[in-house]
Amino acid sequence: MLVAVTPVMAQTDDTVVDNDESNTPDSVSVDTTHVMSSLPWPQNIKVKLDRLMTSKMFETSQLGMEIYDLTDDSVIYKVNEKMLLRPASTMKLITAITAIDKLGGSYQFRTSLYYTGKISNKTLNGDLYCVGGFDPRFNSDDMNAFVESLHRMGVDTIRGRLYGDLSMKDTAKLGEGWCWDDENPTLTPLLISRKDLFMDRFRQALQNDSVHVDAITDTGALPNGAFSICTRFHTIDQILMNMMKESDNLYAESMFYQIAASTGNRPATARSARAIIRQLIKKVGLDPRGYRIADGSGLSLYNYISPELETRFLKYAYENSNIYLHLYPSLPIAGQDGTLKNRMKGSFTDGNVHAKTGTVTGISSLSGYCTASNGHKLCFCIINQGMLHGKNGRAFQDRVCSILCQP
């Protein structure tokens, strides 16, 4: 029989904090060591998890959890699996799976340099356009490549304007429902080293390389007929690694707006991204009207999804090799890397649990995959809400994973 527990709801502090913590959590004070190990699987799992549900922390907090056996294609345990909760950074799973499904594994995040006018006597009598594609990895090496490409054309003087084309997305620099006092990333399609200083850095890079710039810096859309000079790109896998392993919010929002741009709408908006995510929610068999999607990173206070939804997405990814091939390597690995480096170092979980963590004030979550002792592949979602101390949520999640993985 499946378990359905409804813990008491607690008051929460809704202030959003920085990216996920990876400290080793304390132990949950529930003894499961005396459970009969002779019970068949998954009955032994259910008995152990039932005992874990007696923790006193559920007197003052909420829990939503679903564990799905991908091998047997069945739910083996669920607690408030349909309850709407704030997912924190496990929202990045929804974003990542949607992006790979929509964009494909060969998708590239591009930033390009173009020119108009004519070149004569080493002088460009025209304008330069830096076209932003919201690549969060664009750095000084990429900028130097832009400058070097002008050198290869023999240009040492520019008589015209330097334009930054920001038309890829709307002008919103922050996400909907983000806290004003958090360390929020800046959402602009032209970034260098994560900062909104692209055009100033470009002008300075030209001057440092002895390119005379007799021009002003402005914003403007790339005109028809412009000539391509250089394009720098990073792959979707490169973005996924930072986005998931380190729970990087900027990378997640960049991915979110790539989804939006795939609709063909210019500028890309959060609304367009949500529309694509809702289509996938419907595809996995759930009603998109039952959820609230606000951003791509999980920073927003307005995100409300269920553990059932996250496990449906994980199941969908697992069943589609073109998605799973890119998603699975990007997930933090228990005891080894990312935000799980210092967690679950036990013999059964270390290197076994591959999952996305989530931490904002009052919320602790964990969603991903593991392999049970009988060889079955599982996916799971655990969301602890109303947690005064996040370490208690992490300890609970670690204990659940230990139960799932150990004989």
ZABATOR-599318 format. One line per 5 residues: number of its first residue (from 0); their letters; for each residue x, y negated, z negated of C-alpha. Coordinates in nm, 3 decimals, always signed. Layout:
<rs>
NUM	a	X,Y,Z  ...
</rs>
This chain:
<rs>
0	mlvav	+0.000,+0.000,+0.000  +0.134,-0.343,+0.090  +0.188,-0.584,-0.195  +0.029,-0.930,-0.205  +0.147,-1.151,-0.488
5	tpvma	+0.027,-1.509,-0.535  +0.266,-1.695,-0.766  +0.164,-2.019,-0.938  +0.248,-2.333,-0.741  +0.497,-2.569,-0.903
10	qtddt	+0.560,-2.940,-0.865  +0.850,-3.002,-0.628  +1.101,-3.275,-0.564  +1.060,-3.344,-0.194  +1.386,-3.532,-0.145
15	vvdnd	+1.586,-3.375,+0.138  +1.948,-3.292,+0.063  +2.244,-3.220,+0.287  +2.313,-2.902,+0.482  +2.289,-2.559,+0.317
20	esntp	+2.489,-2.477,+0.008  +2.696,-2.160,+0.018  +2.783,-2.118,-0.352  +2.762,-1.776,-0.506  +2.422,-1.757,-0.682
25	dsvsv	+2.354,-1.630,-1.029  +2.181,-1.294,-1.076  +1.804,-1.266,-1.096  +1.719,-1.129,-1.438  +1.510,-0.833,-1.322
30	dtthv	+1.632,-0.477,-1.379  +1.572,-0.244,-1.084  +1.845,+0.005,-1.166  +1.609,+0.258,-1.330  +1.386,+0.301,-1.025
35	msslp	+1.367,+0.659,-0.905  +1.605,+0.695,-0.610  +1.433,+1.017,-0.499  +1.133,+0.833,-0.351  +1.113,+0.848,+0.030
40	wpqni	+1.191,+0.539,+0.232  +1.026,+0.284,+0.247  +0.831,+0.370,-0.071  +1.150,+0.331,-0.278  +1.196,-0.016,-0.126
45	kvkld	+0.843,-0.115,-0.224  +0.885,+0.004,-0.582  +1.209,-0.189,-0.626  +1.067,-0.505,-0.470  +0.752,-0.477,-0.683
50	rlmts	+0.972,-0.485,-0.993  +1.156,-0.788,-0.856  +0.822,-0.969,-0.830  +0.796,-0.968,-1.211  +1.062,-1.239,-1.240
55	kmfet	+0.951,-1.528,-1.460  +1.051,-1.778,-1.193  +0.728,-1.694,-1.008  +0.530,-1.847,-1.292  +0.648,-2.189,-1.172
60	sqlgm	+0.727,-2.141,-0.803  +0.589,-2.001,-0.478  +0.718,-1.715,-0.271  +0.643,-1.624,+0.088  +0.810,-1.312,+0.227
65	eiydl	+0.773,-1.060,+0.505  +1.001,-0.764,+0.584  +0.957,-0.597,+0.922  +1.094,-0.260,+1.030  +1.201,-0.317,+1.390
70	tddsv	+1.278,+0.052,+1.438  +0.933,+0.171,+1.327  +0.758,-0.146,+1.453  +0.575,-0.206,+1.126  +0.561,-0.439,+0.828
75	iykvn	+0.703,-0.265,+0.521  +0.653,-0.542,+0.266  +0.477,-0.875,+0.250  +0.401,-1.141,-0.007  +0.202,-1.449,+0.091
80	ekmll	+0.329,-1.393,+0.444  +0.070,-1.628,+0.596  +0.124,-1.907,+0.345  +0.238,-2.237,+0.499  +0.571,-2.340,+0.350
85	rpast	+0.855,-2.574,+0.434  +1.124,-2.359,+0.597  +1.426,-2.588,+0.540  +1.709,-2.490,+0.775  +1.556,-2.157,+0.875
90	mklit	+1.360,-2.385,+1.109  +1.676,-2.367,+1.321  +1.582,-2.006,+1.405  +1.259,-2.126,+1.566  +1.452,-2.390,+1.761
95	aitai	+1.730,-2.155,+1.869  +1.504,-1.872,+1.985  +1.281,-2.112,+2.176  +1.582,-2.279,+2.340  +1.745,-1.956,+2.455
100	dklgg	+1.410,-1.829,+2.580  +1.336,-2.150,+2.771  +1.682,-2.263,+2.885  +1.867,-1.933,+2.926  +2.203,-1.820,+2.796
105	syqfr	+2.401,-2.001,+3.066  +2.263,-2.346,+2.982  +2.514,-2.631,+2.948  +2.506,-2.955,+2.747  +2.642,-3.213,+2.992
110	tslyy	+2.782,-3.567,+2.979  +2.870,-3.720,+3.316  +3.055,-4.019,+3.461  +2.940,-4.186,+3.786  +3.025,-4.499,+3.984
115	tgkis	+2.857,-4.731,+4.230  +3.016,-4.972,+4.477  +3.347,-4.932,+4.658  +3.708,-4.867,+4.567  +3.985,-5.063,+4.737
120	nktln	+4.338,-5.161,+4.634  +4.301,-4.958,+4.309  +4.000,-5.169,+4.215  +3.645,-5.049,+4.164  +3.414,-5.322,+4.285
125	gdlyc	+3.112,-5.170,+4.125  +2.979,-5.019,+3.802  +3.052,-4.714,+3.591  +2.769,-4.508,+3.439  +2.810,-4.274,+3.144
130	vggfd	+2.508,-4.043,+3.154  +2.423,-3.887,+2.820  +2.297,-3.532,+2.788  +2.296,-3.518,+2.408  +2.608,-3.305,+2.374
135	prfns	+2.701,-3.304,+2.002  +3.047,-3.158,+2.077  +3.166,-3.440,+2.305  +3.494,-3.565,+2.154  +3.807,-3.765,+2.228
140	ddmna	+3.944,-3.493,+2.458  +3.634,-3.521,+2.673  +3.664,-3.899,+2.673  +4.027,-3.874,+2.783  +3.912,-3.652,+3.069
145	fvesl	+3.677,-3.930,+3.181  +3.966,-4.179,+3.187  +4.199,-3.932,+3.360  +3.943,-3.877,+3.634  +3.958,-4.248,+3.717
150	hrmgv	+4.337,-4.228,+3.732  +4.313,-3.944,+3.981  +4.101,-4.172,+4.198  +4.374,-4.436,+4.179  +4.160,-4.687,+3.989
155	dtirg	+4.332,-4.927,+3.749  +4.084,-5.217,+3.758  +3.709,-5.224,+3.716  +3.511,-5.528,+3.829  +3.156,-5.456,+3.731
160	rlygd	+2.966,-5.327,+3.432  +2.999,-5.024,+3.207  +2.656,-4.870,+3.164  +2.543,-4.617,+2.910  +2.251,-4.416,+3.049
165	lsmkd	+2.038,-4.315,+2.750  +1.733,-4.215,+2.953  +1.759,-3.845,+2.865  +1.559,-3.899,+2.543  +1.346,-4.156,+2.368
170	taklg	+1.491,-4.431,+2.151  +1.408,-4.268,+1.816  +1.734,-4.241,+1.620  +1.582,-4.039,+1.334  +1.342,-3.745,+1.317
175	egwcw	+0.984,-3.754,+1.199  +0.953,-3.699,+0.825  +1.323,-3.747,+0.744  +1.409,-3.902,+0.409  +1.561,-4.248,+0.433
180	ddenp	+1.825,-4.174,+0.167  +1.959,-3.854,+0.322  +2.273,-3.826,+0.536  +2.077,-3.796,+0.858  +2.241,-3.750,+1.200
185	tltpl	+2.185,-4.017,+1.465  +1.976,-3.893,+1.757  +2.116,-4.046,+2.075  +2.212,-3.875,+2.404  +2.553,-4.045,+2.412
190	lisrk	+2.771,-3.939,+2.121  +3.143,-3.912,+2.062  +3.271,-3.713,+1.766  +2.914,-3.718,+1.628  +2.903,-4.099,+1.622
195	dlfmd	+2.688,-4.351,+1.808  +2.993,-4.538,+1.936  +3.025,-4.394,+2.285  +3.042,-4.704,+2.503  +3.274,-4.895,+2.269
200	rfrqa	+3.507,-4.594,+2.257  +3.493,-4.557,+2.635  +3.588,-4.918,+2.693  +3.870,-4.891,+2.439  +3.996,-4.568,+2.596
205	lqnds	+4.014,-4.737,+2.936  +4.207,-5.031,+2.798  +4.442,-4.807,+2.599  +4.524,-4.630,+2.925  +4.606,-4.956,+3.104
210	vhvda	+4.282,-4.971,+3.301  +4.183,-5.336,+3.326  +3.814,-5.376,+3.253  +3.668,-5.701,+3.382  +3.318,-5.598,+3.280
215	itdtg	+3.057,-5.606,+3.006  +2.901,-5.304,+2.840  +2.528,-5.251,+2.881  +2.262,-4.982,+2.896  +2.086,-4.878,+3.213
220	alpng	+1.962,-4.579,+3.409  +2.178,-4.420,+3.677  +2.068,-4.552,+4.018  +2.010,-4.334,+4.322  +2.314,-4.293,+4.542
225	afsic	+2.573,-4.312,+4.263  +2.889,-4.103,+4.307  +2.993,-3.836,+4.058  +3.339,-3.871,+3.905  +3.351,-3.624,+3.616
230	trfht	+3.124,-3.398,+3.410  +3.213,-3.251,+3.073  +3.003,-2.974,+2.926  +2.970,-2.729,+2.640  +2.780,-2.402,+2.655
235	idqil	+2.469,-2.312,+2.462  +2.673,-2.050,+2.273  +2.919,-2.317,+2.156  +2.631,-2.527,+2.025  +2.462,-2.227,+1.863
240	mnmmk	+2.771,-2.130,+1.665  +2.792,-2.460,+1.475  +2.416,-2.500,+1.458  +2.363,-2.164,+1.290  +2.688,-2.069,+1.115
245	esdnl	+2.734,-2.410,+0.952  +2.368,-2.516,+0.959  +2.456,-2.832,+1.152  +2.152,-3.058,+1.177  +2.285,-3.270,+1.464
250	yaesm	+2.344,-2.961,+1.676  +1.993,-2.838,+1.600  +1.835,-3.167,+1.699  +2.038,-3.171,+2.018  +1.901,-2.824,+2.095
255	fyqia	+1.549,-2.946,+2.012  +1.576,-3.227,+2.268  +1.719,-2.996,+2.534  +1.394,-2.801,+2.495  +1.203,-3.125,+2.538
260	astgn	+1.403,-3.227,+2.846  +1.329,-2.890,+3.009  +0.970,-3.006,+3.060  +1.096,-3.260,+3.313  +0.955,-3.549,+3.113
265	rpata	+1.182,-3.851,+3.082  +1.256,-3.964,+2.827  +1.246,-3.637,+2.633  +1.043,-3.657,+2.313  +0.988,-3.447,+2.004
270	rsara	+0.630,-3.405,+2.120  +0.748,-3.229,+2.438  +0.972,-2.995,+2.237  +0.684,-2.907,+2.006  +0.467,-2.822,+2.306
275	iirql	+0.723,-2.564,+2.425  +0.756,-2.415,+2.075  +0.377,-2.390,+2.050  +0.372,-2.197,+2.377  +0.613,-1.941,+2.231
280	ikkvg	+0.412,-1.920,+1.908  +0.112,-1.826,+2.119  +0.324,-1.577,+2.316  +0.426,-1.391,+1.998  +0.060,-1.349,+1.910
285	ldprg	-0.010,-1.628,+1.661  -0.222,-1.944,+1.677  +0.000,-2.254,+1.717  -0.274,-2.469,+1.567  -0.201,-2.308,+1.232
290	yriad	+0.148,-2.457,+1.196  +0.316,-2.796,+1.183  +0.639,-2.843,+1.377  +0.812,-3.178,+1.319  +1.181,-3.141,+1.411
295	gsgls	+1.440,-2.888,+1.519  +1.666,-2.878,+1.214  +1.431,-2.837,+0.919  +1.522,-3.172,+0.765  +1.165,-3.299,+0.799
300	lynyi	+0.923,-3.289,+0.510  +0.646,-3.231,+0.765  +0.744,-2.884,+0.886  +0.503,-2.615,+0.770  +0.535,-2.259,+0.896
305	spele	+0.487,-1.911,+0.750  +0.719,-1.615,+0.687  +0.501,-1.421,+0.930  +0.583,-1.670,+1.205  +0.958,-1.647,+1.147
310	trflk	+0.957,-1.267,+1.150  +0.752,-1.272,+1.472  +1.018,-1.491,+1.630  +1.297,-1.266,+1.502  +1.115,-0.961,+1.638
315	yayen	+1.065,-1.134,+1.973  +1.436,-1.217,+1.991  +1.534,-0.861,+1.899  +1.313,-0.717,+2.172  +1.455,-0.953,+2.436
320	sniyl	+1.822,-0.875,+2.488  +1.885,-1.197,+2.678  +1.793,-1.387,+2.358  +1.938,-1.150,+2.099  +2.275,-1.138,+2.279
325	hlyps	+2.321,-1.511,+2.209  +2.134,-1.544,+1.878  +2.278,-1.259,+1.674  +2.651,-1.357,+1.696  +2.563,-1.710,+1.585
330	lpiag	+2.404,-1.608,+1.255  +2.602,-1.634,+0.931  +2.732,-1.297,+0.811  +2.703,-1.204,+0.444  +3.035,-1.220,+0.261
335	qdgtl	+3.224,-1.320,+0.576  +3.143,-1.654,+0.737  +2.923,-1.960,+0.764  +2.679,-2.047,+0.488  +2.680,-1.682,+0.371
340	knrmk	+3.056,-1.658,+0.330  +3.038,-1.656,-0.050  +2.714,-1.461,-0.084  +2.621,-1.090,-0.091  +2.973,-0.950,-0.109
345	gsftd	+2.841,-0.616,-0.232  +2.938,-0.301,-0.045  +2.597,-0.258,+0.121  +2.529,-0.620,+0.220  +2.878,-0.748,+0.309
350	gnvha	+2.899,-0.762,+0.687  +2.549,-0.616,+0.714  +2.314,-0.909,+0.656  +2.312,-1.157,+0.946  +2.080,-1.441,+0.849
355	ktgtv	+2.007,-1.812,+0.856  +2.003,-1.992,+0.524  +1.789,-2.291,+0.431  +1.827,-2.545,+0.151  +1.646,-2.869,+0.080
360	tgiss	+1.542,-2.998,-0.259  +1.283,-2.760,-0.400  +1.322,-2.509,-0.116  +1.554,-2.214,-0.064  +1.507,-1.977,+0.229
365	lsgyc	+1.675,-1.692,+0.414  +1.573,-1.528,+0.741  +1.749,-1.281,+0.964  +1.845,-0.919,+1.019  +1.998,-0.629,+0.831
370	tasng	+2.034,-0.252,+0.865  +1.873,-0.032,+0.601  +2.045,+0.271,+0.451  +1.844,+0.502,+0.680  +1.976,+0.321,+0.986
375	hklcf	+1.657,+0.129,+1.057  +1.700,-0.227,+1.181  +1.501,-0.479,+0.976  +1.415,-0.845,+1.012  +1.293,-1.055,+0.724
380	ciinq	+1.195,-1.401,+0.610  +1.208,-1.517,+0.247  +1.098,-1.868,+0.149  +1.118,-1.979,-0.214  +0.934,-2.306,-0.271
385	gmlhg	+0.910,-2.515,-0.585  +1.257,-2.415,-0.702  +1.398,-2.652,-0.961  +1.732,-2.472,-0.926  +1.819,-2.356,-0.576
390	kngra	+2.064,-2.097,-0.707  +1.771,-1.896,-0.844  +1.616,-1.875,-0.499  +1.946,-1.767,-0.348  +1.994,-1.505,-0.617
395	fqdrv	+1.647,-1.366,-0.549  +1.712,-1.350,-0.175  +2.046,-1.177,-0.229  +1.879,-0.918,-0.453  +1.611,-0.851,-0.192
400	csilc	+1.877,-0.795,+0.073  +2.070,-0.566,-0.160  +1.757,-0.355,-0.214  +1.696,-0.338,+0.161  +2.052,-0.228,+0.241
405	qp	+2.146,+0.007,-0.042  +2.053,+0.378,-0.056
</rs>
